[in-house]
Amino acid sequence: MRLRNYTSADCVALAELFHRSVHAVCAGDYTQKQLDAWASGTVDLAAWDRSLLEHHTLVAVEGDTLVGFGDMDQTGYLDRLFVHPDFQHRGIAAAICGRLERDSAAERFTVYASITAKPFFAGRGYRVVQERQAVRNGVALTNYLMEKQRHAAF
């Protein structure tokens, strides 16, 4: 697996990976209605591309397959971190997250972690600041604002 910078040519594949990942990986923690609200299968590709280009975005590739991606803005906010369902538990999310943290100049990192992702981030030294109900397409989904100081041990 190798990491590389995002290009606009990746946008459609990453939107599909996002949808597949949410529906497969998070199915044990959210209802079908919540999964459909979170990842409907339709994203504004122009807005996604613009956001992914504005952020530091890394794409994980294995052979010719895009297996994961993540992006962080200049403030240290980790916006997205998703791994293809067929490539779970191989260290891909840890590699992406670690590189984004190392490349960032921020002193503090924040993320809105799903129920599914909360243990991953806790294991990296993030702590829960607040449990909240995010509303997507009129449906509430539990997530957690989590943060980590740059020099926190993990």
N, C-alpha and C positions, 0 to 999 in steps of 0.2 A: 504494500500500500504506500502510495506517495501523496503528499499534499502539494497543491499548487494554488495559485491565485485564481479567483473567479473571473470568467469572461461572460459577456452577454450571451454567447452561444450556449452556455450552460443553463440558462433560465428555465426553459421548458422542462428539461430533465430534472432539475432541482424541484420544481413545482410538483412534478409527478412523484418524486422520491418523498417529498414532504407528505403528500396525501397518503401514499402507501404506508409510510412509517407511522403516522398518527393512527391510522385505522388498524394496523397490525400490532404495533408495539404497545399502544395505550389502551387497547380494548379491555384489559382486565381492570382498569381504573376508572373508566368513563362509560356511560351508556352509549348506545348507537346514536341516539338523538344528539348527545353531546359531541361525539366524534364527527357526525355530519355537519354540525354547526361550526366546529373548529376547522375542519378540512373538508369543504364541500366538493372539492374536485375542480373548482373554478377559482382561479386567483387573477388579480389584475397584473398581468405579466409585465406591463410597462412600469407599474409602481414597484413591483418586486425587483426588476432589473435596476431601476434607479436606486433603490434602497441598498441592494447588494453591491452596487458600484460605489456608493457613497461610504459604505462601511468597509472595514478590512474583512474580506470574505475569502475563506479557504474551502477548497473542494478536495475531498479524498477520492483517489482513483485507484482501482485495482484492475490491472490490465486495461481494458477499454471501458470498464464499468465505473460510473460515478456511484460511490458507495456511501458518501456522507458529505455534509457541508455544515459550516457554521459562520456566523458573522458577528462582529463587535464594532460598535461605534467608538468615536474618539473619547467618550466619557467613561468607557469601560463597561458599557451596557452590552451584554451578550443577548442579541436579538433572537437568533435561531441557532439550533444545534440538533441536527437530525441525521440518523444513520439508517441506511436501507435495512428493511426487516431481515433479509437473508445474510446480513453481515454484522449482526448484533454480537456483543460480548467478545470483540476481537481487539479492543483498545482504540478503535477509530475515534469515538467521541472524546476519549481522553487525549489522544494526539492532537485533534483539532482544537479542543479547549485549551490545552497546555500551550500550544503555539500561539493562539490568539492572545492569551494572557501574557506570554513572554514578549510578544511584538507590541503590546499596548504600552503607552506611556502613563496610563491611569494608575492611581494609587489604590483604587478601590474598584472591584468588579461587582456588577449586579446582574441579576437574571430573574425573570418570572418563570419559575420551574413548575412543570406539571406535577401531578401526584406521582406519575411514573418516573420522572427525572429527579425528583427531590432527593432520593438516596444517592444518586450519582454525584450531585453537587455537594451534598453533605460530606461525602467521602473525599471531596477535593478541598474541604475547608470552608465551604460556604455555610452561613448560618441563616436560619429563617428570621426575617425581620417582621413579616406579616403574612398571615393567611388571608386570601381574598377570593372574591367571586368575580372572575372576568366574564363579561357578557359578550357572546359571539352570536350574531344573527338571532338575538332574542333569547338565547339559551345560556344559563349560568354554568360555568366550569370552575371548579376549585383549582387555584394555583397558589404559588408561594413566592413572594418577593424575598430573594435571598441575596446575601452580599458576602464578599470576602475582601479582606485587606491584602494588598500585594504581598506583604511579607508573612502572611499567615502560613503556618506549616500545613502541608497536606500529603 
